[in-house]
Amino acid sequence: MAQSKMGGTTTVQGEIRRLWPAERELFTAHLLRLDALTRRERFGTAVNDDFLANYATTTFGVGGLVYAYIEDGRIRGAAELRGLEDLVAQTGEAAFSVEKAWRRRGIGEALFARLITAARNRGIRTLYMTCLPENAAMRQLARKFEAELIGGYNDVEGTIATGGPTPFTILDEAFDHARGFATLALSLQRKFWRPAFFGRAAR
């Protein structure tokens, strides 16, 4: 099975890139595939399909940014950066979801690295995250990025100092966006032109 380097972390075959509003259906499908435990870990409580579908429609607003791990045309992991509508505060919120069968492959770490780069480039100096006390994997991931963790009865809050943007972080994200947009354009081209082509061929 092929492997690739993503954000300084080795992952299984696939790619990590930014998602665009036109790919909302892919993101929705990913959320709906999450099992009950993963849903609770992601949202802090039990949620149903209707909640997830509605959540996906609001994710790509002005204040949101999503990176995803995509394998064979399906999103298997996602990282969200929220709070971009209030850059004066220089703070943002990070959230992650990785499908159960794709855990322990370095996907979460690679997504985290991409999210921190995006936060730095947008002037976000402090990144917050919240997880359940029993979510040891998320706490361990946060520590890899030197998060300061404060434990509570209902949840654990993490704070990460991201640092400011550099020419390297800006260039890194620019290349990522160019690659992601090219992939999206190719996907849309196949989606809209293939039916038209076969329709003409059948005449």
N, C-alpha and C positions, 0 to 999 in steps of 0.2 A: 504494500500500500504506500503510495507516494506521500511524502511529507514536505512541508514548506515552512520557511521562517516568516513569522508574522509578528511585528512589533517586538522583536527580540525574544520571542517565544516560539518553540517548535510546536506546530499543531498537525493534526491529521489532514488529509487532503481536503482542500477547500480554500476559501479566501475570506478575508476580513476587509470590509469596506463600508463606507457610509451608505445609508439607505435614503431614498428620495421619496417624496409624497406619492409618486406614481406606483410605488412598491408597497403601499399600505396593505394590500391583500396578502402579500407574503408575510408581513409582520403579524397580521391577524391570525393567519394559519399557524404560525409558530406559537403564539400565545395559547391558542385553542388546543395545541398538542401537549401542553404542559400538564403533568399529572397533578393530583390534588395536593401532594406535599410541596412540590415545586411552586405551585401557585401560592400556597400559604407563605412560603419562604420569600417569594418575590413581593407580595402585597401585604404581608403581615397578618392576613386573615383569609378565611375561605372565600373564594369568589367563583361565580358561575360563568357560563359561556357568554351570556348577555352582557355581563360586566366587562369581560375581556374585549368583546367586539366593540363596545362603546369606547373603551379605553383606547383602543387602537386608532379610532377615528380622530381622537384629540391629541395624539402623540406628536404629529408632525406640524404643530402650530408654530407660532413665532418663537415661543420660548423653549422649543425642544429640538434635540439632535439625536439621531440613532445610528449606531454602528452595529453591524451584524456579521456573524460567521455564517457563510453560505456554502453548502455542500450539495452537489447534484441538484441545484436549482431550488433548494429549500433552506430556510433560515433555521439553524439549529441552536443559535445563541445570539443574544442581543444585549447591548449596553446603551442606556439612555442617559443623556445629559439634559437636565432641566434647569430652568432659572435664567435662560439667556435673555428674557425680556427685561431683566433688571440688572444690567451690567454695572450700574453705579455701585451696587452692593459688593461686587467682585466675589460673589459666592455662587455656587451651583450645587445641584443635587445629582448624585449618580445612582443608577439602579441597574441590576443585571438579571438575566434569566438564561439558563442553559438547559436544554432538554436532558432528561435523565441519562439516556444512553450515550450522550456526548460529553459527560463530565469526566474529570480527571485526565484530560487530554491537553491542558494548557490553553484552552479556548478562553476561559474567563480571564486569565492573566493577559492574554493578547488583547482582548477587548478593553480591559482596564487601561493598558498602556495607550491605546488609541484614544480613549476618552480623556485621559490626562493631557495628552498632546492637544486635543481640541479645546480643552478648558484653558490651557496656557495661552493658546493663540487668540482667545477671545477675552483675555484680561481677567479670567476667573482665577483668583489667587488661593481661594479656599474651596475645597470640594467636600461635601457632606454625603454620608451614606448611612443607612439604617438597616439592621438585620435582626432577626430573632436570636435570642440568647443561645438556642440550640443549633444554630447554623454555624457549625465550626468551620466548614469549608470557606464560607464568606469571610469570617474573621481572620482566617489564615491568609486568605488572598489580600485582605486589606493590610495586614502586617507586612506583606512583601513590598507594599508601596509606602511603608513607613507611616501608616495611619495611626493616629492617636485614638484609642478605643476607650469609651466610657460605658460601662455596663449598667443596665437598669433591670428592673423586674420584668418589664414587658418587651424591651428591645435593647439593642446595643448600638450606640451612635459612634460613627467614625469620622474623623476630621483629617483631611490630607492637604498639606501645603504644596501647591502645584508648581510654584515659581512662575517667572515671566516668560514670554515668548522669546525665541531665538531665531536667527535665520534658518537653522537646521529644522526646528519644529514647524516653521511656516512652510518650508519647502517640502517637508515630509507630508504634511497634510494636503498641500497643493497637488502633489503627485497622486496621493490616495484619491482625492476628489476626481481628478482627471480620469483615473483608471475606473473608478466607480461609475462615473457618468457615461463613459464609453460602453461599459457593460450594460447599463440601463438602455442606452440608445440602441444597441444591438438587439436586446431583448424585445423592445417595443417594435423594432423593424420586423423581426420575425413574427411577432404576434399579429400585426396589422397587414403585412404584405403577403404572408403565406396563404391565408384564405383567398385573397384576391387572385393570387397566381394560379392556384388550383381551380378556382372558379372559371378563369379564362381557359385553362387547359382542358376543362371538361366540355367546353362548347364545341 
